[in-house]
Amino acid sequence: MTQQNRARDVIVTGGGVIGLSIAWELARHGIQVRVLEQGSFGQEASWAGAGMLPPGNPDVAQTAEARLRAASHQLWPEWTQRLRDQTGIDNGFHRCGGVEVRLPGSLESLEEKIAVWRAEGVIAVPLNSSELFHRIPVLNPEITDGYLLPELGQVRNPRHLKALYQACVQAGVDLRAGSPVIDFTWSGERVTAVKTLAEEHRADEVIVAGGAWSRNLMQRAGHDQLFEPVRGQIVLLETQSSLFRHVIEVGARYLVPRLDGRVLVGSTEERVGFQKRTTATGIAGLIEFARQLVPALGDARVERCWAGLRPYAPGGLPRIGRVPGTANLILAAGHFRAGLQLSPMTAVLIRELILGQSSHEWAGELAPL
Ligand SMILES: Cc1cc2nc3c(=O)[nH]c(=O)nc-3n(C[C@H](O)[C@H](O)[C@H](O)COP(=O)(O)OP(=O)(O)OC[C@H]3O[C@@H](n4cnc5c(N)ncnc54)[C@H](O)[C@@H]3O)c2cc1C
């Protein structure tokens, strides 16, 4: 840890999984970090997510998204271990495997999807009806076609957020809840301070990690990055015992089995602005979907329903890097459906940027426009 690093004051705006991961990564490398969160830490999209962690292979991945996913895939076990050692909190990360299936009557080609995974160097194993039955005995017997991604993982995101928060506290991060950032103070192209309602916070570097709310902050910097909230609803079912072990996916919808018998059913994709609420249509559709895949879930207890606002950026890719025309404003937002999965490597990229260590040229493709 150098004296130069110690002296650097970084302000992170937004305390979701992206902001907290960045704060922890920076603090571990000797940087002074303050996180300003408008509400409570880790209570927005990062809490609402299902915690699925799709696989990747860093030796083969070509696109920036695939490389970010693959690098994060490698970091998850290490981050989990380090968080557990430091905080005693188990985030529930494990590689449960995922099975994507084709619904009866669907014309979708699973072969094409298998080919895409394999081109990325990810193991994808076709499953016929008896292999499907062997892996998921409770699956609707009319479903006869699927494939397995054995390396797909999952994390209990609320626990992961608790662990990150605690690790930040222990690393000396100054965490301020109830502190909405409303503006920046500029000196030429440099942000010199971040304004909240109550005070001004001096900063050497400022990171915007405001999730779906990042557009407001970017407008303050003269950029109209079109971040948009995309609502996702989830139903949590409780069964007496664990019915299946793999995540089951059909396109963008899924069942995520927790080890304790609970099953998350997700998710809708709705462009309704900042309305974070569940709807009868959304929840009914998810329950019907769950019953269609696993009829036994018709007997499950509905424990809870919720909705979250995914941060969508144009092209569906996160924007990570320095904001053009500014000397010290950095953006890390727009992770859409994959912010939990992509959080570890996002944090590493930001640390490399701030410390001038960047060694990942591909990350340039994710730079803010
Ligand atoms: C239903 C659903 C299912 C999902 N499933 C998965 C999944 O299985 N796997 C996966 O990887 N991802 C999943 N996601 C996506 C994932 O949750 C998001 O990509 C991720 O949480 C984004 O993290 P974030 O920190 O950018 O945003 P958020 O968690 O929304 O955090 C942003 C924070 O910034 C704060 N903030 C905003 N503006 C300001 C301001 N001006 N001042 C101070 N604070 C501010 C907000 O209050 C908020 O706490 C899912 C999302 C949803 C909704």
The ligand as a Gaussian input file, in Angstrom:
#p B3LYP/6-31G(d) Opt

LIG

0 1
 C      -35.859000      -9.376000     -10.877000
 C      -34.397000      -9.263000     -11.153000
 C      -33.633000     -10.417000     -11.342000
 C      -32.265000     -10.329000     -11.570000
 N      -31.531000     -11.470000     -11.651000
 C      -30.184000     -11.392000     -11.810000
 C      -29.399000     -12.566000     -11.817000
 O      -29.913000     -13.674000     -11.659000
 N      -28.054000     -12.444000     -12.002000
 C      -27.453000     -11.220000     -12.152000
 O      -26.230000     -11.174000     -12.314000
 N      -28.181000     -10.095000     -12.142000
 C      -29.529000     -10.150000     -11.976000
 N      -30.284000      -9.005000     -11.981000
 C      -29.643000      -7.755000     -12.326000
 C      -28.870000      -7.161000     -11.166000
 O      -29.671000      -7.199000     -10.011000
 C      -28.454000      -5.721000     -11.520000
 O      -27.768000      -5.698000     -12.750000
 C      -27.528000      -5.171000     -10.435000
 O      -28.130000      -5.292000      -9.179000
 C      -27.172000      -3.726000     -10.699000
 O      -26.423000      -3.285000      -9.596000
 P      -26.223000      -1.733000      -9.334000
 O      -25.394000      -1.626000      -8.111000
 O      -25.762000      -1.080000     -10.591000
 O      -27.716000      -1.185000      -9.110000
 P      -28.605000      -1.105000      -7.784000
 O      -28.568000      -2.331000      -6.993000
 O      -29.945000      -0.603000      -8.209000
 O      -27.860000      -0.011000      -6.932000
 C      -27.783000       1.342000      -7.317000
 C      -27.800000       2.149000      -6.035000
 O      -27.508000       3.508000      -6.339000
 C      -28.296000       4.305000      -5.476000
 N      -28.385000       5.640000      -6.083000
 C      -28.911000       5.959000      -7.283000
 N      -28.830000       7.288000      -7.510000
 C      -28.216000       7.816000      -6.424000
 C      -27.846000       9.150000      -6.044000
 N      -28.110000      10.203000      -6.826000
 N      -27.223000       9.336000      -4.848000
 C      -26.942000       8.293000      -4.028000
 N      -27.301000       7.016000      -4.338000
 C      -27.909000       6.780000      -5.514000
 C      -29.632000       3.561000      -5.410000
 O      -30.388000       3.932000      -4.294000
 C      -29.162000       2.109000      -5.361000
 O      -29.013000       1.631000      -4.044000
 C      -31.646000      -9.050000     -11.694000
 C      -32.403000      -7.902000     -11.489000
 C      -33.766000      -8.007000     -11.203000
 C      -34.548000      -6.747000     -10.942000

